Amino acid sequence: MRTIIQWALMALMLGTVALNNAAMAGDLRTGHLLPIGTGVNSLQHAQSVGVLLSDNTRDNLSYLERYHAMAMNGAKDALDGRIRQAFINSSDPELAIDWLMNSLQGTFASVTVYDTLDALVQAHPDVVVMLDTHNQLLTQRNDEVEARFIARFYDADLQYIAKAEGSVHKQVASVWVRDKAAPEIAAQIEQQRDVQLDALKQFDASLKALVRAS
């Protein structure tokens, strides 16, 4: 009986999130900067970098924040603590952004995030980066987990250089089956974090390869 109740509570907790995420499905949006050229210019560790977050990234952060808040605050006294903590751990809104920024900061001399393209252009960084992220997490309507991270690089004249990216897609065995024990459900939910981490590691490797090639 307790497992059935927990199953129902998880469906209640995360049911509305699916509707919010559906609007973000499909191809990544690149925001204001579009690839204009195909030549690869040199990327150097000594360069300054200005970062813009795409509209898709801002939407994705809002989605993760809603999902995370629901995991932390929904049905507090009734949901098994291990299941709740797995949802919380695997939906950290700051995980990907912090990782991506640290990756860029470890590669270039300086990295600054700007709110608008105008502000960035006025600052005259050596390189412009449009950072684009997408996450899809578990709900009762969805058992597919996805993480995609793309950094598109442009020179000081906003000519497209190249991109670094990482992407992982995984179908997780349904956590909504009623006869599963709480530890098994929690372990499956934690795979959401593993998918993000694997995609972020791919991004790191892609960025390093891009700079080496330049």
Secondary structure, DSSP 8 states (H G I E B T S, - for coil): -HHHHHHHHHHHHHHHHHHHHHTT-SS---TT------------TT-EEEEEE-HHHHHHHHHHHHHHHHHHHTTTTTS-HHHHHHHHHTT-THHHHHHHHHHHHTTSSEEEE-SSHHHHHHH--SEEEEEEEEEE--BTTB-EEEEEEEEEEEETT--EEEEEEEEEEEE---TT-TT--HHHHHHHHHHHHHHHHHHHHHHHHHHHHHHHH-
